């Protein structure tokens, strides 16, 4: 899947979200709305919130969440140095069990950085 991680992820996420919304009642829709609303600029800029989401996702070992937040971080202008420092915190908090997820996070970042 190298070289195609990001686009494949985006398409699959969109497809699955359409299925969820086909069945979603008020509670699921409210949760989705809350999730998207919490990442907007506020006292903390969205960029920092996405980094926080990434750290939490790595600690919780959710590869889909990691991919999502890596993409968002890239779109928000996170630098390579900011990413590395944030992922170092996630590694310290999550421990060595997060290393496979750390590898995949950097793989997605590397793909994003290669796209002009």
Biopython code that builds the backbone (N, CA, C, O; Angstrom):
import numpy as np
from Bio.PDB.StructureBuilder import StructureBuilder

atoms = [
    (1, "UNK", "N", (0.792, -1.196, 0.000)),
    (1, "UNK", "CA", (0.000, 0.000, 0.000)),
    (1, "UNK", "C", (0.844, 1.276, 0.000)),
    (1, "UNK", "O", (0.274, 2.366, -0.030)),
    (2, "UNK", "N", (2.183, 1.189, 0.033)),
    (2, "UNK", "CA", (2.983, 2.400, -0.002)),
    (2, "UNK", "C", (2.638, 3.269, -1.202)),
    (2, "UNK", "O", (2.359, 2.771, -2.293)),
    (3, "UNK", "N", (2.664, 4.583, -0.976)),
    (3, "UNK", "CA", (2.362, 5.512, -2.047)),
    (3, "UNK", "C", (0.885, 5.708, -2.281)),
    (3, "UNK", "O", (0.501, 6.501, -3.140)),
    (4, "UNK", "N", (0.059, 5.019, -1.552)),
    (4, "UNK", "CA", (-1.385, 5.087, -1.764)),
    (4, "UNK", "C", (-2.146, 5.074, -0.444)),
    (4, "UNK", "O", (-3.369, 4.932, -0.440)),
    (5, "UNK", "N", (-1.462, 5.215, 0.640)),
    (5, "UNK", "CA", (-2.075, 5.110, 1.959)),
    (5, "UNK", "C", (-3.132, 6.190, 2.173)),
    (5, "UNK", "O", (-4.252, 5.892, 2.587)),
    (6, "UNK", "N", (-2.782, 7.423, 1.897)),
    (6, "UNK", "CA", (-3.650, 8.554, 2.211)),
    (6, "UNK", "C", (-4.934, 8.511, 1.393)),
    (6, "UNK", "O", (-6.024, 8.603, 1.958)),
    (7, "UNK", "N", (-4.828, 8.374, 0.085)),
    (7, "UNK", "CA", (-6.031, 8.365, -0.759)),
    (7, "UNK", "C", (-6.919, 7.168, -0.454)),
    (7, "UNK", "O", (-8.142, 7.300, -0.406)),
    (8, "UNK", "N", (-6.316, 6.003, -0.249)),
    (8, "UNK", "CA", (-7.103, 4.816, 0.100)),
    (8, "UNK", "C", (-7.852, 5.026, 1.412)),
    (8, "UNK", "O", (-9.028, 4.684, 1.532)),
    (9, "UNK", "N", (-7.155, 5.592, 2.389)),
    (9, "UNK", "CA", (-7.771, 5.851, 3.684)),
    (9, "UNK", "C", (-8.943, 6.824, 3.551)),
    (9, "UNK", "O", (-10.022, 6.581, 4.092)),
    (10, "UNK", "N", (-8.726, 7.928, 2.827)),
    (10, "UNK", "CA", (-9.782, 8.929, 2.680)),
    (10, "UNK", "C", (-11.024, 8.338, 2.013)),
    (10, "UNK", "O", (-12.145, 8.583, 2.458)),
    (11, "UNK", "N", (-10.829, 7.568, 0.960)),
    (11, "UNK", "CA", (-11.963, 6.966, 0.247)),
    (11, "UNK", "C", (-12.704, 5.972, 1.126)),
    (11, "UNK", "O", (-13.934, 5.969, 1.163)),
    (12, "UNK", "N", (-11.964, 5.133, 1.830)),
    (12, "UNK", "CA", (-12.596, 4.130, 2.693)),
    (12, "UNK", "C", (-13.331, 4.800, 3.857)),
    (12, "UNK", "O", (-14.431, 4.382, 4.218)),
    (13, "UNK", "N", (-12.737, 5.821, 4.434)),
    (13, "UNK", "CA", (-13.374, 6.541, 5.541)),
    (13, "UNK", "C", (-14.678, 7.186, 5.075)),
    (13, "UNK", "O", (-15.694, 7.103, 5.764)),
    (14, "UNK", "N", (-14.649, 7.822, 3.918)),
    (14, "UNK", "CA", (-15.849, 8.457, 3.378)),
    (14, "UNK", "C", (-16.940, 7.417, 3.104)),
    (14, "UNK", "O", (-18.106, 7.626, 3.437)),
    (15, "UNK", "N", (-16.547, 6.302, 2.495)),
    (15, "UNK", "CA", (-17.512, 5.229, 2.197)),
    (15, "UNK", "C", (-18.154, 4.690, 3.475)),
    (15, "UNK", "O", (-19.370, 4.511, 3.540)),
    (16, "UNK", "N", (-17.341, 4.439, 4.471)),
    (16, "UNK", "CA", (-17.867, 3.888, 5.725)),
    (16, "UNK", "C", (-18.710, 4.901, 6.484)),
    (16, "UNK", "O", (-19.710, 4.535, 7.102)),
    (17, "UNK", "N", (-18.316, 6.177, 6.446)),
    (17, "UNK", "CA", (-19.124, 7.203, 7.104)),
    (17, "UNK", "C", (-20.494, 7.342, 6.442)),
    (17, "UNK", "O", (-21.484, 7.605, 7.124)),
    (18, "UNK", "N", (-20.559, 7.169, 5.137)),
    (18, "UNK", "CA", (-21.858, 7.199, 4.450)),
    (18, "UNK", "C", (-22.754, 6.068, 4.943)),
    (18, "UNK", "O", (-23.956, 6.254, 5.130)),
    (19, "UNK", "N", (-22.164, 4.904, 5.151)),
    (19, "UNK", "CA", (-22.941, 3.771, 5.674)),
    (19, "UNK", "C", (-23.423, 4.068, 7.087)),
    (19, "UNK", "O", (-24.587, 3.836, 7.413)),
    (20, "UNK", "N", (-22.527, 4.583, 7.927)),
    (20, "UNK", "CA", (-22.915, 4.923, 9.304)),
    (20, "UNK", "C", (-24.074, 5.907, 9.296)),
    (20, "UNK", "O", (-25.052, 5.719, 10.020)),
    (21, "UNK", "N", (-23.974, 6.954, 8.484)),
    (21, "UNK", "CA", (-25.018, 7.989, 8.458)),
    (21, "UNK", "C", (-26.342, 7.457, 7.914)),
    (21, "UNK", "O", (-27.399, 8.009, 8.221)),
    (22, "UNK", "N", (-26.300, 6.420, 7.132)),
    (22, "UNK", "CA", (-27.533, 5.801, 6.647)),
    (22, "UNK", "C", (-28.332, 5.211, 7.817)),
    (22, "UNK", "O", (-29.563, 5.188, 7.790)),
    (23, "UNK", "N", (-27.629, 4.746, 8.823)),
    (23, "UNK", "CA", (-28.266, 4.118, 9.985)),
    (23, "UNK", "C", (-28.327, 5.031, 11.207)),
    (23, "UNK", "O", (-29.039, 4.738, 12.168)),
    (24, "UNK", "N", (-27.598, 6.117, 11.173)),
    (24, "UNK", "CA", (-27.397, 6.946, 12.368)),
    (24, "UNK", "C", (-28.679, 7.608, 12.840)),
    (24, "UNK", "O", (-29.444, 8.188, 12.070)),
    (25, "UNK", "N", (-28.873, 7.490, 14.145)),
    (25, "UNK", "CA", (-29.930, 8.232, 14.811)),
    (25, "UNK", "C", (-29.345, 9.490, 15.419)),
    (25, "UNK", "O", (-28.194, 9.841, 15.160)),
    (26, "UNK", "N", (-30.131, 10.155, 16.215)),
    (26, "UNK", "CA", (-29.737, 11.431, 16.799)),
    (26, "UNK", "C", (-28.456, 11.334, 17.626)),
    (26, "UNK", "O", (-27.606, 12.220, 17.534)),
    (27, "UNK", "N", (-28.296, 10.285, 18.429)),
    (27, "UNK", "CA", (-27.124, 10.178, 19.296)),
    (27, "UNK", "C", (-25.831, 10.045, 18.503)),
    (27, "UNK", "O", (-24.833, 10.691, 18.824)),
    (28, "UNK", "N", (-25.846, 9.215, 17.473)),
    (28, "UNK", "CA", (-24.648, 9.062, 16.646)),
    (28, "UNK", "C", (-24.346, 10.366, 15.919)),
    (28, "UNK", "O", (-23.187, 10.776, 15.845)),
    (29, "UNK", "N", (-25.360, 11.016, 15.388)),
    (29, "UNK", "CA", (-25.149, 12.287, 14.683)),
    (29, "UNK", "C", (-24.619, 13.354, 15.630)),
    (29, "UNK", "O", (-23.764, 14.152, 15.245)),
    (30, "UNK", "N", (-25.111, 13.378, 16.852)),
    (30, "UNK", "CA", (-24.619, 14.349, 17.828)),
    (30, "UNK", "C", (-23.151, 14.103, 18.152)),
    (30, "UNK", "O", (-22.366, 15.044, 18.270)),
    (31, "UNK", "N", (-22.787, 12.832, 18.293)),
    (31, "UNK", "CA", (-21.388, 12.512, 18.587)),
    (31, "UNK", "C", (-20.485, 12.946, 17.441)),
    (31, "UNK", "O", (-19.442, 13.557, 17.674)),
    (32, "UNK", "N", (-20.867, 12.643, 16.222)),
    (32, "UNK", "CA", (-20.083, 13.058, 15.051)),
    (32, "UNK", "C", (-19.939, 14.584, 15.029)),
    (32, "UNK", "O", (-18.856, 15.097, 14.747)),
    (33, "UNK", "N", (-20.997, 15.293, 15.317)),
    (33, "UNK", "CA", (-20.955, 16.755, 15.332)),
    (33, "UNK", "C", (-20.023, 17.269, 16.433)),
    (33, "UNK", "O", (-19.241, 18.192, 16.207)),
    (34, "UNK", "N", (-20.107, 16.680, 17.605)),
    (34, "UNK", "CA", (-19.228, 17.067, 18.710)),
    (34, "UNK", "C", (-17.771, 16.807, 18.350)),
    (34, "UNK", "O", (-16.900, 17.633, 18.624)),
    (35, "UNK", "N", (-17.509, 15.657, 17.735)),
    (35, "UNK", "CA", (-16.145, 15.297, 17.352)),
    (35, "UNK", "C", (-15.563, 16.310, 16.371)),
    (35, "UNK", "O", (-14.420, 16.739, 16.532)),
    (36, "UNK", "N", (-16.323, 16.689, 15.374)),
    (36, "UNK", "CA", (-15.785, 17.646, 14.398)),
    (36, "UNK", "C", (-15.703, 19.052, 14.993)),
    (36, "UNK", "O", (-14.813, 19.820, 14.629)),
    (37, "UNK", "N", (-16.599, 19.396, 15.884)),
    (37, "UNK", "CA", (-16.624, 20.738, 16.465)),
    (37, "UNK", "C", (-15.516, 21.025, 17.446)),
    (37, "UNK", "O", (-15.128, 22.181, 17.609)),
    (38, "UNK", "N", (-15.000, 20.020, 18.098)),
    (38, "UNK", "CA", (-13.990, 20.234, 19.131)),
    (38, "UNK", "C", (-12.632, 20.640, 18.550)),
    (38, "UNK", "O", (-11.796, 21.189, 19.268)),
    (39, "UNK", "N", (-12.407, 20.381, 17.278)),
    (39, "UNK", "CA", (-11.113, 20.662, 16.659)),
    (39, "UNK", "C", (-11.023, 22.038, 15.986)),
    (39, "UNK", "O", (-10.013, 22.336, 15.349)),
    (40, "UNK", "N", (-12.035, 22.864, 16.110)),
    (40, "UNK", "CA", (-11.988, 24.194, 15.492)),
    (40, "UNK", "C", (-11.071, 25.108, 16.309)),
    (40, "UNK", "O", (-10.797, 24.848, 17.480)),
    (41, "UNK", "N", (-10.602, 26.186, 15.667)),
    (41, "UNK", "CA", (-9.779, 27.164, 16.371)),
    (41, "UNK", "C", (-10.552, 27.738, 17.556)),
    (41, "UNK", "O", (-11.742, 28.034, 17.454)),
    (42, "UNK", "N", (-9.871, 27.886, 18.650)),
    (42, "UNK", "CA", (-10.440, 28.483, 19.857)),
    (42, "UNK", "C", (-9.284, 29.066, 20.647)),
    (42, "UNK", "O", (-8.383, 29.674, 20.068)),
    (43, "UNK", "N", (-9.295, 28.892, 21.958)),
    (43, "UNK", "CA", (-8.159, 29.331, 22.769)),
    (43, "UNK", "C", (-6.891, 28.622, 22.302)),
    (43, "UNK", "O", (-5.796, 29.183, 22.345)),
    (44, "UNK", "N", (-7.059, 27.385, 21.857)),
    (44, "UNK", "CA", (-5.965, 26.639, 21.231)),
    (44, "UNK", "C", (-6.202, 26.614, 19.729)),
    (44, "UNK", "O", (-7.329, 26.389, 19.289)),
    (45, "UNK", "N", (-5.171, 26.838, 18.940)),
    (45, "UNK", "CA", (-5.342, 26.739, 17.493)),
    (45, "UNK", "C", (-5.619, 25.294, 17.074)),
    (45, "UNK", "O", (-5.213, 24.343, 17.743)),
    (46, "UNK", "N", (-6.314, 25.161, 15.962)),
    (46, "UNK", "CA", (-6.662, 23.828, 15.454)),
    (46, "UNK", "C", (-5.414, 22.959, 15.296)),
    (46, "UNK", "O", (-5.449, 21.760, 15.572)),
    (47, "UNK", "N", (-4.342, 23.553, 14.861)),
    (47, "UNK", "CA", (-3.086, 22.812, 14.668)),
    (47, "UNK", "C", (-2.689, 22.071, 15.947)),
    (47, "UNK", "O", (-2.327, 20.895, 15.896)),
    (48, "UNK", "N", (-2.754, 22.748, 17.081)),
    (48, "UNK", "CA", (-2.385, 22.119, 18.350)),
    (48, "UNK", "C", (-3.399, 21.063, 18.765)),
    (48, "UNK", "O", (-3.034, 20.027, 19.320)),
    (49, "UNK", "N", (-4.657, 21.325, 18.496)),
    (49, "UNK", "CA", (-5.699, 20.347, 18.822)),
    (49, "UNK", "C", (-5.524, 19.068, 18.016)),
    (49, "UNK", "O", (-5.734, 17.969, 18.530)),
    (50, "UNK", "N", (-5.139, 19.212, 16.749)),
    (50, "UNK", "CA", (-4.893, 18.025, 15.924)),
    (50, "UNK", "C", (-3.695, 17.241, 16.452)),
    (50, "UNK", "O", (-3.710, 16.010, 16.451)),
    (51, "UNK", "N", (-2.661, 17.945, 16.902)),
    (51, "UNK", "CA", (-1.512, 17.258, 17.504)),
    (51, "UNK", "C", (-1.934, 16.517, 18.774)),
    (51, "UNK", "O", (-1.476, 15.403, 19.027)),
    (52, "UNK", "N", (-2.809, 17.137, 19.571)),
    (52, "UNK", "CA", (-3.302, 16.478, 20.782)),
    (52, "UNK", "C", (-4.109, 15.235, 20.415)),
    (52, "UNK", "O", (-3.969, 14.187, 21.046)),
    (53, "UNK", "N", (-4.954, 15.356, 19.392)),
    (53, "UNK", "CA", (-5.719, 14.206, 18.927)),
    (53, "UNK", "C", (-4.811, 13.097, 18.432)),
    (53, "UNK", "O", (-5.077, 11.917, 18.659)),
    (54, "UNK", "N", (-3.729, 13.481, 17.750)),
    (54, "UNK", "CA", (-2.762, 12.497, 17.263)),
    (54, "UNK", "C", (-2.083, 11.768, 18.414)),
    (54, "UNK", "O", (-1.953, 10.544, 18.389)),
    (55, "UNK", "N", (-1.652, 12.513, 19.414)),
    (55, "UNK", "CA", (-0.992, 11.892, 20.568)),
    (55, "UNK", "C", (-1.945, 10.914, 21.266)),
    (55, "UNK", "O", (-1.561, 9.790, 21.587)),
    (56, "UNK", "N", (-3.182, 11.347, 21.498)),
    (56, "UNK", "CA", (-4.154, 10.462, 22.142)),
    (56, "UNK", "C", (-4.407, 9.224, 21.293)),
    (56, "UNK", "O", (-4.516, 8.117, 21.821)),
    (57, "UNK", "N", (-4.501, 9.406, 19.989)),
    (57, "UNK", "CA", (-4.769, 8.279, 19.092)),
    (57, "UNK", "C", (-3.625, 7.281, 19.096)),
    (57, "UNK", "O", (-3.853, 6.072, 19.057)),
    (58, "UNK", "N", (-2.387, 7.783, 19.144)),
    (58, "UNK", "CA", (-1.247, 6.877, 19.174)),
    (58, "UNK", "C", (-1.211, 6.111, 20.491)),
    (58, "UNK", "O", (-0.959, 4.906, 20.507)),
    (59, "UNK", "N", (-1.462, 6.802, 21.584)),
    (59, "UNK", "CA", (-1.469, 6.135, 22.886)),
    (59, "UNK", "C", (-2.574, 5.069, 22.938)),
    (59, "UNK", "O", (-2.389, 3.996, 23.512)),
    (60, "UNK", "N", (-3.723, 5.383, 22.331)),
    (60, "UNK", "CA", (-4.835, 4.425, 22.313)),
    (60, "UNK", "C", (-4.689, 3.379, 21.211)),
    (60, "UNK", "O", (-5.473, 2.432, 21.139)),
    (61, "UNK", "N", (-3.687, 3.551, 20.355)),
    (61, "UNK", "CA", (-3.337, 2.606, 19.294)),
    (61, "UNK", "C", (-4.455, 2.414, 18.274)),
    (61, "UNK", "O", (-4.782, 1.289, 17.897)),
    (62, "UNK", "N", (-5.029, 3.517, 17.839)),
    (62, "UNK", "CA", (-6.076, 3.501, 16.817)),
    (62, "UNK", "C", (-5.470, 3.955, 15.483)),
    (62, "UNK", "O", (-5.307, 5.151, 15.245)),
    (63, "UNK", "N", (-5.140, 2.999, 14.624)),
    (63, "UNK", "CA", (-4.475, 3.340, 13.366)),
    (63, "UNK", "C", (-5.312, 4.250, 12.470)),
    (63, "UNK", "O", (-4.764, 5.156, 11.842)),
    (64, "UNK", "N", (-6.619, 4.033, 12.395)),
    (64, "UNK", "CA", (-7.460, 4.924, 11.592)),
    (64, "UNK", "C", (-7.411, 6.347, 12.143)),
    (64, "UNK", "O", (-7.313, 7.310, 11.384)),
    (65, "UNK", "N", (-7.479, 6.471, 13.451)),
    (65, "UNK", "CA", (-7.429, 7.800, 14.073)),
    (65, "UNK", "C", (-6.074, 8.461, 13.839)),
    (65, "UNK", "O", (-5.998, 9.663, 13.588)),
    (66, "UNK", "N", (-5.015, 7.674, 13.923)),
    (66, "UNK", "CA", (-3.672, 8.190, 13.687)),
    (66, "UNK", "C", (-3.570, 8.730, 12.265)),
    (66, "UNK", "O", (-3.086, 9.842, 12.053)),
    (67, "UNK", "N", (-4.025, 7.945, 11.294)),
    (67, "UNK", "CA", (-3.989, 8.395, 9.896)),
    (67, "UNK", "C", (-4.781, 9.690, 9.730)),
    (67, "UNK", "O", (-4.312, 10.637, 9.099)),
    (68, "UNK", "N", (-5.972, 9.721, 10.294)),
    (68, "UNK", "CA", (-6.812, 10.916, 10.173)),
    (68, "UNK", "C", (-6.094, 12.148, 10.729)),
    (68, "UNK", "O", (-6.038, 13.190, 10.075)),
    (69, "UNK", "N", (-5.548, 12.020, 11.932)),
    (69, "UNK", "CA", (-4.909, 13.179, 12.568)),
    (69, "UNK", "C", (-3.583, 13.553, 11.897)),
    (69, "UNK", "O", (-3.232, 14.732, 11.860)),
    (70, "UNK", "N", (-2.855, 12.593, 11.377)),
    (70, "UNK", "CA", (-1.633, 12.908, 10.625)),
    (70, "UNK", "C", (-2.006, 13.754, 9.406)),
    (70, "UNK", "O", (-1.356, 14.760, 9.125)),
    (71, "UNK", "N", (-3.048, 13.346, 8.688)),
    (71, "UNK", "CA", (-3.506, 14.100, 7.514)),
    (71, "UNK", "C", (-3.924, 15.511, 7.921)),
    (71, "UNK", "O", (-3.551, 16.489, 7.273)),
    (72, "UNK", "N", (-4.698, 15.606, 8.996)),
    (72, "UNK", "CA", (-5.142, 16.923, 9.466)),
    (72, "UNK", "C", (-3.966, 17.778, 9.914)),
    (72, "UNK", "O", (-3.928, 18.976, 9.636)),
    (73, "UNK", "N", (-3.011, 17.175, 10.603)),
    (73, "UNK", "CA", (-1.827, 17.916, 11.039)),
    (73, "UNK", "C", (-1.076, 18.464, 9.828)),
    (73, "UNK", "O", (-0.645, 19.618, 9.830)),
    (74, "UNK", "N", (-0.924, 17.659, 8.823)),
    (74, "UNK", "CA", (-0.231, 18.102, 7.613)),
    (74, "UNK", "C", (-0.973, 19.270, 6.976)),
    (74, "UNK", "O", (-0.359, 20.257, 6.572)),
    (75, "UNK", "N", (-2.301, 19.156, 6.887)),
    (75, "UNK", "CA", (-3.108, 20.229, 6.303)),
    (75, "UNK", "C", (-3.053, 21.508, 7.137)),
    (75, "UNK", "O", (-3.207, 22.606, 6.601)),
    (76, "UNK", "N", (-2.834, 21.371, 8.438)),
    (76, "UNK", "CA", (-2.772, 22.540, 9.324)),
    (76, "UNK", "C", (-1.364, 23.132, 9.417)),
    (76, "UNK", "O", (-1.136, 24.066, 10.185)),
    (77, "UNK", "N", (-0.433, 22.603, 8.650)),
    (77, "UNK", "CA", (0.901, 23.183, 8.611)),
    (77, "UNK", "C", (1.836, 22.753, 9.723)),
    (77, "UNK", "O", (2.813, 23.443, 10.013)),
    (78, "UNK", "N", (1.549, 21.622, 10.348)),
    (78, "UNK", "CA", (2.455, 21.100, 11.373)),
    (78, "UNK", "C", (3.805, 20.817, 10.717)),
    (78, "UNK", "O", (3.868, 20.267, 9.617)),
    (79, "UNK", "N", (4.860, 21.192, 11.388)),
    (79, "UNK", "CA", (6.200, 20.942, 10.854)),
    (79, "UNK", "C", (6.662, 19.544, 11.243)),
    (79, "UNK", "O", (6.099, 18.904, 12.130)),
    (80, "UNK", "N", (7.693, 19.095, 10.560)),
    (80, "UNK", "CA", (8.268, 17.791, 10.872)),
    (80, "UNK", "C", (8.743, 17.755, 12.324)),
    (80, "UNK", "O", (8.593, 16.743, 13.009)),
    (81, "UNK", "N", (9.313, 18.857, 12.782)),
    (81, "UNK", "CA", (9.827, 18.926, 14.146)),
    (81, "UNK", "C", (8.689, 18.883, 15.172)),
    (81, "UNK", "O", (8.796, 18.207, 16.195)),
    (82, "UNK", "N", (7.606, 19.603, 14.894)),
    (82, "UNK", "CA", (6.442, 19.572, 15.798)),
    (82, "UNK", "C", (5.841, 18.166, 15.849)),
    (82, "UNK", "O", (5.446, 17.684, 16.911)),
    (83, "UNK", "N", (5.779, 17.526, 14.696)),
    (83, "UNK", "CA", (5.255, 16.161, 14.645)),
    (83, "UNK", "C", (6.126, 15.223, 15.469)),
    (83, "UNK", "O", (5.619, 14.452, 16.284)),
    (84, "UNK", "N", (7.425, 15.292, 15.257)),
    (84, "UNK", "CA", (8.331, 14.384, 15.967)),
    (84, "UNK", "C", (8.262, 14.577, 17.468)),
    (84, "UNK", "O", (8.250, 13.598, 18.215)),
    (85, "UNK", "N", (8.216, 15.832, 17.929)),
    (85, "UNK", "CA", (8.141, 16.074, 19.372)),
    (85, "UNK", "C", (6.826, 15.562, 19.951)),
    (85, "UNK", "O", (6.802, 15.010, 21.051)),
    (86, "UNK", "N", (5.747, 15.744, 19.219)),
    (86, "UNK", "CA", (4.438, 15.270, 19.685)),
    (86, "UNK", "C", (4.400, 13.750, 19.748)),
    (86, "UNK", "O", (3.893, 13.172, 20.709)),
    (87, "UNK", "N", (4.942, 13.105, 18.712)),
    (87, "UNK", "CA", (4.947, 11.639, 18.706)),
    (87, "UNK", "C", (5.903, 11.078, 19.756)),
    (87, "UNK", "O", (5.692, 9.971, 20.252)),
    (88, "UNK", "N", (6.947, 11.825, 20.100)),
    (88, "UNK", "CA", (7.838, 11.395, 21.180)),
    (88, "UNK", "C", (7.085, 11.383, 22.512)),
    (88, "UNK", "O", (7.284, 10.489, 23.334)),
    (89, "UNK", "N", (6.225, 12.371, 22.719)),
    (89, "UNK", "CA", (5.404, 12.388, 23.932)),
    (89, "UNK", "C", (4.469, 11.178, 23.947)),
    (89, "UNK", "O", (4.315, 10.517, 24.974)),
    (90, "UNK", "N", (3.848, 10.894, 22.802)),
    (90, "UNK", "CA", (2.950, 9.737, 22.719)),
    (90, "UNK", "C", (3.700, 8.443, 23.027)),
    (90, "UNK", "O", (3.169, 7.562, 23.702)),
    (91, "UNK", "N", (4.924, 8.331, 22.534)),
    (91, "UNK", "CA", (5.729, 7.137, 22.789)),
    (91, "UNK", "C", (6.055, 6.997, 24.275)),
    (91, "UNK", "O", (5.992, 5.899, 24.828)),
    (92, "UNK", "N", (6.402, 8.112, 24.920)),
    (92, "UNK", "CA", (6.705, 8.072, 26.352)),
    (92, "UNK", "C", (5.466, 7.669, 27.148)),
    (92, "UNK", "O", (5.549, 6.838, 28.053)),
    (93, "UNK", "N", (4.329, 8.252, 26.813)),
    (93, "UNK", "CA", (3.093, 7.956, 27.546)),
    (93, "UNK", "C", (2.603, 6.545, 27.248)),
    (93, "UNK", "O", (2.188, 5.819, 28.152)),
    (94, "UNK", "N", (2.654, 6.163, 25.976)),
    (94, "UNK", "CA", (2.099, 4.873, 25.561)),
    (94, "UNK", "C", (3.033, 3.695, 25.716)),
    (94, "UNK", "O", (2.584, 2.553, 25.813)),
    (95, "UNK", "N", (4.328, 3.958, 25.740)),
    (95, "UNK", "CA", (5.303, 2.886, 25.890)),
    (95, "UNK", "C", (5.629, 2.186, 24.583)),
    (95, "UNK", "O", (5.138, 2.552, 23.516)),
    (96, "UNK", "N", (6.466, 1.177, 24.698)),
    (96, "UNK", "CA", (6.988, 0.500, 23.513)),
    (96, "UNK", "C", (5.910, -0.209, 22.690)),
    (96, "UNK", "O", (6.127, -0.498, 21.514)),
    (97, "UNK", "N", (4.760, -0.490, 23.289)),
    (97, "UNK", "CA", (3.688, -1.136, 22.535)),
    (97, "UNK", "C", (3.154, -0.241, 21.416)),
    (97, "UNK", "O", (2.500, -0.720, 20.489)),
    (98, "UNK", "N", (3.439, 1.064, 21.508)),
    (98, "UNK", "CA", (2.975, 1.986, 20.472)),
    (98, "UNK", "C", (3.938, 2.088, 19.280)),
    (98, "UNK", "O", (3.620, 2.757, 18.296)),
    (99, "UNK", "N", (5.091, 1.445, 19.350)),
    (99, "UNK", "CA", (6.092, 1.569, 18.286)),
    (99, "UNK", "C", (5.551, 1.159, 16.911)),
    (99, "UNK", "O", (5.824, 1.868, 15.943)),
    (100, "UNK", "N", (4.801, 0.061, 16.766)),
    (100, "UNK", "CA", (4.267, -0.249, 15.431)),
    (100, "UNK", "C", (3.373, 0.872, 14.885)),
    (100, "UNK", "O", (3.370, 1.133, 13.682)),
    (101, "UNK", "N", (2.629, 1.522, 15.753)),
    (101, "UNK", "CA", (1.749, 2.622, 15.347)),
    (101, "UNK", "C", (2.572, 3.865, 15.008)),
    (101, "UNK", "O", (2.224, 4.625, 14.104)),
    (102, "UNK", "N", (3.659, 4.061, 15.739)),
    (102, "UNK", "CA", (4.580, 5.146, 15.457)),
    (102, "UNK", "C", (5.176, 4.984, 14.060)),
    (102, "UNK", "O", (5.285, 5.951, 13.307)),
    (103, "UNK", "N", (5.557, 3.765, 13.726)),
    (103, "UNK", "CA", (6.104, 3.485, 12.389)),
    (103, "UNK", "C", (5.105, 3.854, 11.303)),
    (103, "UNK", "O", (5.449, 4.511, 10.321)),
    (104, "UNK", "N", (3.862, 3.420, 11.493)),
    (104, "UNK", "CA", (2.837, 3.690, 10.479)),
    (104, "UNK", "C", (2.510, 5.185, 10.411)),
    (104, "UNK", "O", (2.201, 5.703, 9.338)),
    (105, "UNK", "N", (2.576, 5.872, 11.541)),
    (105, "UNK", "CA", (2.335, 7.315, 11.542)),
    (105, "UNK", "C", (3.379, 8.024, 10.687)),
    (105, "UNK", "O", (3.038, 8.866, 9.857)),
    (106, "UNK", "N", (4.629, 7.689, 10.888)),
    (106, "UNK", "CA", (5.687, 8.312, 10.089)),
    (106, "UNK", "C", (5.598, 7.908, 8.616)),
    (106, "UNK", "O", (5.963, 8.685, 7.735)),
    (107, "UNK", "N", (5.120, 6.708, 8.355)),
    (107, "UNK", "CA", (4.946, 6.283, 6.961)),
    (107, "UNK", "C", (3.917, 7.162, 6.251)),
    (107, "UNK", "O", (4.132, 7.574, 5.111)),
    (108, "UNK", "N", (2.800, 7.449, 6.923)),
    (108, "UNK", "CA", (1.776, 8.318, 6.341)),
    (108, "UNK", "C", (2.341, 9.724, 6.150)),
    (108, "UNK", "O", (2.148, 10.334, 5.098)),
    (109, "UNK", "N", (3.043, 10.240, 7.167)),
    (109, "UNK", "CA", (3.641, 11.572, 7.065)),
    (109, "UNK", "C", (4.604, 11.636, 5.872)),
    (109, "UNK", "O", (4.601, 12.603, 5.111)),
    (110, "UNK", "N", (5.413, 10.606, 5.726)),
    (110, "UNK", "CA", (6.376, 10.583, 4.634)),
    (110, "UNK", "C", (5.670, 10.625, 3.278)),
    (110, "UNK", "O", (6.137, 11.291, 2.355)),
    (111, "UNK", "N", (4.550, 9.917, 3.158)),
    (111, "UNK", "CA", (3.788, 9.966, 1.919)),
    (111, "UNK", "C", (3.233, 11.373, 1.676)),
    (111, "UNK", "O", (3.289, 11.883, 0.557)),
    (112, "UNK", "N", (2.705, 11.988, 2.718)),
    (112, "UNK", "CA", (2.175, 13.357, 2.573)),
    (112, "UNK", "C", (3.270, 14.346, 2.184)),
    (112, "UNK", "O", (3.037, 15.242, 1.372)),
    (113, "UNK", "N", (4.442, 14.190, 2.748)),
    (113, "UNK", "CA", (5.545, 15.100, 2.447)),
    (113, "UNK", "C", (6.058, 14.901, 1.016)),
    (113, "UNK", "O", (6.623, 15.825, 0.432)),
    (114, "UNK", "N", (5.871, 13.730, 0.458)),
    (114, "UNK", "CA", (6.350, 13.449, -0.899)),
    (114, "UNK", "C", (5.431, 14.028, -1.974)),
    (114, "UNK", "O", (5.840, 14.183, -3.125)),
    (115, "UNK", "N", (4.190, 14.347, -1.599)),
    (115, "UNK", "CA", (3.229, 14.882, -2.571)),
    (115, "UNK", "C", (3.475, 16.375, -2.730)),
    (115, "UNK", "O", (3.463, 17.118, -1.749)),
    (116, "UNK", "N", (3.702, 16.825, -3.991)),
    (116, "UNK", "CA", (3.989, 18.254, -4.189)),
    (116, "UNK", "C", (2.801, 19.154, -3.916)),
    (116, "UNK", "O", (2.907, 20.373, -4.044)),
]
sb = StructureBuilder()
sb.init_structure("model")
sb.init_model(0)
sb.init_chain("A")
sb.init_seg("    ")
for serial, (resi, resn, name, xyz) in enumerate(atoms, 1):
    if name == "N":
        sb.init_residue(resn, " ", resi, " ")
    sb.init_atom(name, np.array(xyz, "f"), 0.0, 1.0, " ", f" {name:<3s}", serial, name[0])
structure = sb.get_structure()
